Amino acid sequence: MLRRFYDMTISLAGHRHALPALGAVSFAESSVFPIPPDALMIPMILARPRRAWVIALVCTLASVAGALLGYWIGAALFDSLGQWVLDLYGKAEKFEEFRLRYNDWGAWAVLVAGVTPFPFKVITIASGVTGLSLPVFILSSIIARAARFFLVAAILRVFGDVARDFIERRLGLVFTVFCAMLFAGFYATRYL
């Protein structure tokens, strides 16, 4: 089953609508969607390594645009939608204490969350709720997301054949590690 899903993802990665789909996933992941765009970005780069930089750029721009939506959710819709998302990730109770200290370290929070498995949407919404300086938020988001996506693109561009061979031979292990990192990020939002 896992192999069929991988093969399907690889074939979809070469589809003519893959880039807009990646943009949509990357946009949504920065504000409300739980699955990181890497799940589509990595197969797309493996399928077309020459387009690695374009794929990383689309992912970065869409992610930053989605981060602005998350910021807006926090700033304008916190009482309704923002509170709901924070409840979903188990952060509602600790949020008030967090809000008081956030702006001192907000740029660093955006940078760290932007490059790690920590769910970025929690930080984008928090930045809007706490009123983190919008220029600081945008700059931090651009730096973090570009670093993340272009680093992945560079690694896959340079080691694409080796990476693809490794993934295909150890698909179960790669999937397990990916899921563990995803769950670790959600765990971090709940208990840290």
C-alpha positions as CSV (number, residue, x, y, z in Angstrom):
1,M,0.0,0.0,0.0
2,L,2.8,2.4,0.9
3,R,4.6,1.6,-2.3
4,R,1.5,2.3,-4.4
5,F,1.0,5.7,-2.6
6,Y,4.7,6.6,-3.2
7,D,4.4,5.6,-6.9
8,M,1.2,7.6,-7.2
9,T,2.8,10.7,-5.6
10,I,5.8,10.5,-7.9
11,S,3.5,10.3,-10.9
12,L,1.4,13.2,-9.7
13,A,4.6,15.1,-9.0
14,G,5.3,15.2,-12.8
15,H,1.7,16.3,-13.6
16,R,1.2,19.7,-15.2
17,H,-0.9,20.9,-12.2
18,A,1.6,19.7,-9.6
19,L,3.2,23.2,-9.1
20,P,-0.2,25.0,-8.4
21,A,-1.2,22.1,-6.1
22,L,2.1,22.5,-4.2
23,G,1.5,26.2,-3.9
24,A,-2.0,25.5,-2.5
25,V,-0.7,23.0,0.0
26,S,2.2,25.3,1.0
27,F,-0.2,28.2,1.4
28,A,-2.7,26.2,3.5
29,E,0.0,24.6,5.7
30,S,1.2,28.0,7.0
31,S,-2.2,28.9,8.3
32,V,-4.5,25.9,8.9
33,F,-3.5,22.6,7.1
34,P,-1.6,20.0,9.2
35,I,0.4,18.3,6.5
36,P,3.7,19.9,5.5
37,P,4.3,20.7,1.8
38,D,7.4,18.5,1.9
39,A,5.1,15.5,1.2
40,L,4.6,16.9,-2.3
41,M,7.7,19.0,-2.7
42,I,10.2,16.1,-2.3
43,P,8.6,13.8,-4.9
44,M,8.3,16.8,-7.3
45,I,12.0,17.5,-7.0
46,L,12.9,13.8,-7.4
47,A,10.7,13.6,-10.5
48,R,12.1,16.8,-12.0
49,P,15.4,17.8,-10.4
50,R,16.1,20.6,-12.9
51,R,13.1,22.4,-11.5
52,A,14.2,22.2,-7.9
53,W,14.7,26.0,-7.6
54,V,11.4,26.8,-9.1
55,I,9.7,24.3,-6.9
56,A,11.4,25.7,-3.8
57,L,10.5,29.3,-4.8
58,V,6.8,28.4,-5.3
59,C,6.8,26.7,-1.9
60,T,8.5,29.6,-0.2
61,L,6.3,32.3,-1.7
62,A,3.1,30.4,-1.1
63,S,4.1,29.6,2.4
64,V,4.8,33.2,3.2
65,A,1.5,34.2,1.7
66,G,-0.2,31.6,3.8
67,A,1.7,32.9,6.8
68,L,0.1,36.3,6.2
69,L,-3.3,34.5,6.3
70,G,-2.3,32.9,9.6
71,Y,-1.2,36.3,10.9
72,W,-4.5,37.8,9.8
73,I,-6.4,34.9,11.5
74,G,-4.6,35.7,14.7
75,A,-5.1,39.5,14.4
76,A,-8.7,39.7,13.1
77,L,-10.3,36.3,13.8
78,F,-8.7,35.2,17.0
79,D,-11.9,35.1,19.0
80,S,-13.5,32.7,16.5
81,L,-11.2,30.9,14.1
82,G,-7.8,31.5,15.8
83,Q,-9.0,30.2,19.1
84,W,-10.4,27.1,17.4
85,V,-7.0,26.3,15.7
86,L,-5.2,26.8,19.0
87,D,-7.7,24.6,20.8
88,L,-7.1,22.0,18.0
89,Y,-3.4,22.0,18.8
90,G,-3.9,22.1,22.6
91,K,-2.4,25.6,23.1
92,A,-5.4,27.6,24.3
93,E,-4.7,27.4,28.1
94,K,-1.0,28.4,27.9
95,F,-1.6,31.1,25.3
96,E,-2.2,34.1,27.6
97,E,1.2,33.7,29.3
98,F,2.8,33.1,25.9
99,R,1.2,36.3,24.5
100,L,2.8,38.5,27.2
101,R,6.3,37.3,26.4
102,Y,6.0,36.6,22.7
103,N,6.9,39.9,21.1
104,D,10.3,40.0,22.8
105,W,11.3,36.8,21.0
106,G,8.8,36.7,18.2
107,A,11.2,37.0,15.3
108,W,13.2,34.1,16.7
109,A,10.0,32.0,17.1
110,V,9.1,32.6,13.5
111,L,12.6,31.7,12.4
112,V,12.7,28.5,14.4
113,A,9.2,27.3,13.6
114,G,9.8,28.1,9.9
115,V,12.7,25.6,9.6
116,T,11.7,22.9,12.0
117,P,8.8,20.3,12.1
118,F,7.1,22.6,14.7
119,P,3.7,23.5,13.1
120,F,4.3,26.9,11.5
121,K,0.6,27.8,11.7
122,V,0.7,28.0,15.5
123,I,3.4,30.7,15.2
124,T,1.8,32.6,12.4
125,I,-1.5,32.9,14.3
126,A,0.4,33.7,17.5
127,S,2.2,36.5,15.7
128,G,-1.1,38.0,14.6
129,V,-2.7,37.7,18.0
130,T,0.2,39.3,19.9
131,G,0.7,42.0,17.3
132,L,4.3,41.1,16.3
133,S,5.6,43.8,14.0
134,L,4.3,42.9,10.5
135,P,7.6,43.8,8.7
136,V,9.6,41.7,11.3
137,F,7.1,38.8,10.8
138,I,7.3,38.9,7.0
139,L,11.1,39.1,6.9
140,S,11.5,36.3,9.4
141,S,9.0,34.2,7.5
142,I,10.8,34.7,4.2
143,I,14.2,33.9,5.7
144,A,13.0,30.8,7.5
145,R,10.8,29.3,4.8
146,A,13.4,30.0,2.0
147,A,16.1,28.4,4.1
148,R,14.0,25.3,4.7
149,F,12.7,24.8,1.2
150,F,15.9,25.8,-0.7
151,L,18.0,23.6,1.6
152,V,15.8,20.6,0.8
153,A,15.8,21.5,-2.9
154,A,19.6,21.8,-2.9
155,I,20.1,18.5,-1.1
156,L,17.7,16.8,-3.6
157,R,19.2,18.5,-6.6
158,V,22.7,17.4,-5.6
159,F,21.9,14.0,-4.3
160,G,18.6,13.3,-6.1
161,D,19.5,9.9,-7.6
162,V,21.0,8.7,-4.4
163,A,18.1,10.1,-2.4
164,R,15.6,8.6,-4.7
165,D,17.3,5.2,-4.6
166,F,17.5,5.4,-0.8
167,I,13.8,6.4,-0.5
168,E,12.7,3.6,-2.8
169,R,14.8,0.9,-1.1
170,R,13.8,2.0,2.4
171,L,10.4,3.4,1.8
172,G,9.0,2.1,5.1
173,L,11.8,3.6,7.1
174,V,11.6,7.0,5.3
175,F,7.8,7.0,5.9
176,T,8.3,6.1,9.6
177,V,10.9,8.9,10.1
178,F,8.7,11.4,8.3
179,C,5.6,10.5,10.5
180,A,7.8,10.5,13.6
181,M,9.0,14.1,12.8
182,L,5.4,15.2,12.0
183,F,4.1,13.8,15.3
184,A,7.1,15.2,17.2
185,G,6.1,18.7,15.9
186,F,2.5,18.2,17.1
187,Y,3.8,16.9,20.4
188,A,6.0,19.9,20.8
189,T,3.0,22.3,20.3
190,R,1.0,20.4,22.9
191,Y,3.5,20.0,25.6
192,L,6.2,22.7,25.2
